[in-house]
Amino acid sequence: MPNIPWRTRYRVLREGWGLTNTSGAGKRNHFMAKLAIDTGQISAKMASVSTMLLKRAIEDQIEDYLKGKSNKILFIWGPRRSGKTTLLEKFAGQLNTRIFDFDLQTDQELFVPRIEALQKLAAEQKIIFIDEIQNYPGATVVLKLLQGKFLVKIIATGSSELRQKAGEDFDSLAGRFDEIYCLPLSATEIAANATVAAYEKNHLAKQLQKKAQIFGAYPEVYVQDKITDRDKINLLEKIVSTYVLKDVINIYNLKDDRLARDILTKIALQLGSEVSVREIAASLGANKETVANYIEIFLKNYILIPLPSFKTNLRKAVSENRKFYFYDLGIRNALVKDFRELELRPDKGGVFENFIVSEVEKQRRNTGAKLSMYFYREYGGQEVDLVLEDYQKNYTAMEVKSASAARPKDIFPLPHTFKTVNPDNYLDIITQTIKR
């Protein structure tokens, strides 16, 4: 295998999800031994995957773009450290071409709106790969020229905040680009790369959801060989301080990094509950508009997932606030400094609810499904955790229960499909409900 940097090696590790060998099958009777799932068997199955690159859900879309006739710009949006650079390295390596890194001023300076400069770029690079495009909003004019006049294929990664930074220049790209998303690893992606027998699938799904609820699924945390829990916590704290906070603060020239952390922490402590911006602002002694602006930045940079209230014409449906969930629970747990096992945690219900919302959102982004997401609450206080609405106004109501035996009440007022999501069935429900 070529000498690839560790962060480009998306390895599915046994240690990563606690799928370590266990003994005891021989102690069971013959009948139970046939039915029991030996975690050692799953580890052996996954060993064949441990030395290969984990294929991301969006890779087929990138391959189709590269092989197809379209020369629209392909934007890949996502948070820092989610694997966007790794994808560029993989495809640029296959095509033996370079990547322009817009973290570097020298690379930015190559993209100037001069015909001779663009002719040189187009002649040398039939396919242009750009990393961190949001760092140079002025490049949108150049991208338009390269795409329109020189018919060059362009793949650019970064934050979709480029829209706001580039303003009218980005608006001029309308109809000239497609966009896909590279987010922290989803359980669906991980499971798709694991070769396990049908009877092992449920156990694998349970292991995935348990570990994802504690340490999340940022590739940097997930893929390293023989990484300890302490190392995972250190990595997550680094991601929070260096990328989630410092990076966002620097990009947007925000004045108060402490306020940014405090706002995220307040939200992290309210999983599953409606969030009042006014109350957060009052508790922190901050301006309401400032808090609202910080939250919008976290949304645009794929740190938080918003869940608005579903509105009907029925008077019994009410709520003006939104709920917020984290794309990655490792980030959330680093903010609240709690990495205990789920059984020991008083917030385990909200954590599992966050896990399901984030997995639904990642599946929606990865598949390009045309769905909107809401929660529903009545005046009496009864709720539906998650409502999915497609573009034909078909509805799926999901009640999320961390205990498989729980029996929820179906209160959603419109014609719909009702599903109870729990640790035993979440993977099947998500993959069956949300498709390309």
N, C-alpha and C positions, 0 to 999 in steps of 0.2 A: 504494500500500500504506500502511496506517496506520502511524504512528510507534510501532512495537513495540520494547521494549528488546531489546538484542542477545541476551540469554540466552533470550529466547522464540523466537528465530528459528532453528529447527532446519534449517539449510540444508545440503544435501548439496553440498559443495564439491569441486571437482576437486583443489585443493591438499590437502584434508584426508586423502586417501588416496593421494597421489602419482600421480594419474591425469593427468599433464601431457602435453602434446603431444610426440610423438617423431616424427622423420622416419626414413626408411629403407625404407619399403615399396616405393618406386620402385627401390631397389637390388636388390631380390629378383627372382627370375625370376617369370614370370607365374603359374605353378602355386603357388609359395610365397606370392605376394602374395594369392592367393585364400584361402589357409588361415591366414595370419598374422593375429594380432589386433593392430591398430594402436591403441596407447593413446590416440592422438589421436581416434580414432573414439569410444572410450568416453568421453573427456572431453566430446566434442560431445554425446553422448547424455545425459550427466549434467548438462550445462548447463541443460537444460530443467527440471531438478529444483532447480537451485541457488538459484532465487529463490522457491521455495515452502516452506511449512512441512512438515517431515518428519513424517509420520503415525506415531505410536507404536502398538505392537502392541495396547495395552490400550484404545485409543480407542473401538473398536467396543463393548466391554463397557460403557464409561461412557455412550455414546450409548444403548445398549439400556436401561440403568438409568434414564436421564433420561426416556426415552419410555415406559417400561413402567409397570405398575401397582404394582409393589413399592415399599414405602416403608421397606424395611430400610436401615439405615445402610450406606454403602459406604466402607470403609476402603481407602486406597491407601498401601501400605507401601513404603519404600525408603530408601536413604541420602540424605543431604544432597547437593544439586547434581545429582541424577539426572534432574530434569525434572518433578518433582511439582508445583511451583508454576506452571510453565509450562502444564501441563495444566489446572490450576484457572483460570489467567488466560484460557486459550482458551475454556473452556466458560462461565465466568462472563461473559466478554465477549459471547458469543453470546446469553446470556440477559439481558444488561444488569442483572446483579446484582453484589453486592459479595463480597469474600473477607474472612473474619475470620482475622487473623493472630495465632496464639497465641504468637508471639515477643513480642507487645505486651501489656503488662499491661492496657491500656485495653480491648482486645478481649476478653481473658479475663473482665473484670469484667461484660461484657454477658451472660454465661452463668451465671446464678445460679438456684438451684432455688426461684424464687418465681413463682407463677402469673401475676401481672400482668406480670412481665418476660418470661415465656415466651409469653404471649398476644401481647405486642407484637412479639416476634421472629417468631412464626409468622404474624402478620398482614402483616408487612413482607417476610418472606422465605419464599416457598413452597418454595424450594430453598436450603439453607444450605451454603456452601462454607467449610471450615475448613482452614487450613494449620498444620502443626506441632502437631498435636493432643497429642502426648506431653508438651508443655510444661505442660499443665494437666490432670493426671489427674482432678481433681475434676469436670471437665466431663462425664465419662461418665454421671453421674447425670442431668445436664441433657439429654444426648443421648437417654437412655432416655425421659424425659418428653416431649421434643419428638417423638420417633418414635412413642411409644405413645399419647399423649393428643391430640397435635395433627396427627398424620399428615404430618409434614414430611419431605421427602426431604433427606438429609444426606450430603454427600461430604466426608470428612476425610482429610487426608494426614499422614504422619509415620512414626515408628518403631514397630514392633510391640512395642517395649519398654513401650509403654503398658499392656500386659497386666499386667506385673509391678508397675508403678508404681501402677496403679489398684486392683490386688488384687481383692477381692470385688466392688467396684463394677463392674469390667469383666466379671467372671464373670456378673453379673446381666444382661448384654447377650446372653447365649447365645440363639441363635435369632433375634436381632434385627439381625444384620449379615452382610454378605458382604465378602470381602477380595480385592484384586488387588495386583499389585506393579509398581512403576515403578523399573527398575534402569538402570544405564548402558546405552547403546545396544548392541543386539545386531547381529551381522553379518546376521542374518535380516531385521531391521527396515531396516537400511541398504540391503540388496539389494532389498527389496520396494519401496523408493522410487526406485530407479534404473531408468530405462527403457533397457534394453540388449537387443540381439539375442541369440538363443540361443547363437550361436557366441562371443559376448563374455562370457558369464556366468562361465565358468571363470576367465578373466583377472581379472575384477572380484573374484571370491571370493579369488583369490590376493593381490591388492592389499589387500583388507580385512584379511586375517589377518596380513599382514606389518606393517601400520601399527598394528593393534590390539595386537600383541605388544610394540610399542615404547612407544606413547603411550596405549594404552587407548582407551576410547570414552565418557568422560564428556562429555555434551553441551557443556559449557563449553569443553572442549579441542577438541572435534571441529568445532564449527560456525563458528568465527570466520573472517572473510574474511582472506586473505593473512597468516595467522599463521605465524611462523617456528618452527623447532624449539626455539630458545632460549625463545621465548614459551610454547611448550607445556610445556617443562620448568618454567618459572617458575610457570605456572598449576597444574601438578600438585604442586609443592612447597607452594604456597599451600593447595591442597585438603587435603594431608596435614597441614600444621601447624595450619590454622585450623578445618577441619571434621572430618577423621578423628580427630585427636588432641585439640585444644583443646575442641572441641564435646563429644566423648565424656567427656573429663575433667570438664568443667563439669556436664554433665547428671547424671553419676553420683557427683559429688563425690569423684572419685578423688584420691589424694594425690600420685601420682608420674607426671608426664607423660613423664619420661625413661624410666621403666620400661615404660610403654605403648609408646613408640617402639621400645625395645630388643626387646621381645617380638615385635612385628610384624616387625622386621628379622630376627630369628632365624628366624621362620617363613618369611619371604621367601627366605631362603637355603637352604631345605629343600624346594623345590618337587619334587613327585613322590616324596618320602620320607616315611616315617612320623615323626610328631612326638611326642617324649617330653616331656611337661610337666615331669616330674622333672628331665630333663637341662637343659631351658631354665632352670628355677628355679636349679639348681646353678650353671650357667654365669654367671648374673646375680647370684648371691648373694641370691636372693629366696625367699620362702615359696612352696611348691608350690601351696597353696590360693589365694594371691593371684594367681599366674600363671594358674591355671585360671579364676579369676573374670574376669580381664581378657580372656582368650580368649573366654569366653562372651559378654561384652559386644560384642566385635568380631563375633561371629557374629550376634547379635541386631540389630546395626546395619548388616548387609549389607556388611561389609568383607571377611570371610572366609567361605568355603564349606567345611563339614566333609564329609569322605568317610570314613565308618567302614568297618571290615573286614566283608566278607560272611562270615557264619558258616554252616557246614553241620555235619552230624553226622559228617562224615569227619574222622578224626584228622589228615589231612595238611593241612587248612586251619587256619591259625593267624595271629593278630595281635590284640593288645589295644589298640594305639595307633590314632589317626586320622591321616589326611592332611588338610592344609589348603591351600586354594587361594584366590586373590584374585578377587573379583568383577571387578576392573579391574586390568589389568597395568600401566597407567600409574602407579597408586598403588604397586604393588609395585616397579617400577623406580625410582621416586623414593626409596623407602626404601633400596634398595641402591645408589643413585646410579650407575645403568648404563643408558644409552640408546643403546648402540651398535647397529649393524646386526646382525641375527640371525646372519649368517655369521661374525661376529667373536666370538661369545659362547660360552663353554664351557657355559653353562647353557641352550642353545637347546632341548634336548630337554625339560627341565622346564618351560620357558616355553611351548612349544607344547602340552604336556600341560595346563598351567593354562588356556590359551586354550580348549581343547576342553571341559574341565570347566565353565568359566564360561559358554561358549556353550550347552552342554546345560542348565545350571541356569537361564539366562535364558529359554531356549525352554520349559523345564518351567514356570517361573513365568508366562510370558506366555500360554501356552496353557491353563494349569490342568490339565495332564496329571497323572494319578494315578500317579506313579512315585517310587520310592525309588532312591537312588544309593549305590553301594559300590565298593570295590576288593576284589580277591581275591588272597590270597597263600598259597602252600603252604609247608610246613616246608622244602622244598628250596630255597626262595627264588624260585621262578617266580611271576610275577604276571600278573593281568589288570588293566589300568589302570582300567577303568570297567565296572561291572555295573549295568544298569538292571533293576529289578523292578517289574512292574505289579501291580495289586491282584488279578489272577487268577494270580499267581505265574508269569507268563511272563517269560523272561529274555532280555536282549540283552547280550552281552559285547562290549566294544569295546577293541581294542588301538590305542593312539595312537602314531603314528610320524611324526616330523618329516620323514623322508626317504621319499618315495613308493615307492621300490623295496624298502624293508624288508619281510621276510616273517616275521610273528610266528607263534608256536606257540599253538594253541588248547588251553588246559588247564582251562577251566571245567568242573566235574564234572557239572552238572545239564543236562537238555535245554535248549537255547538256540539263539538266532541269533547268529552270530559276524560281527563287522564290523571291518575294519581302517580306521582313520580317518587320513587324511593331508592335506596342504595342497591336494591336487587334488580331494578328494571330500567334505571335511568339511561343506560347506553342504548338499549334497544329502542326505547321511546324516542330519544333524541334523533337517532339515525333514521328511524322510520317516519318521523313527523316532519323533519326538515331535510329536504332533498334538493339537488340541483334542478 
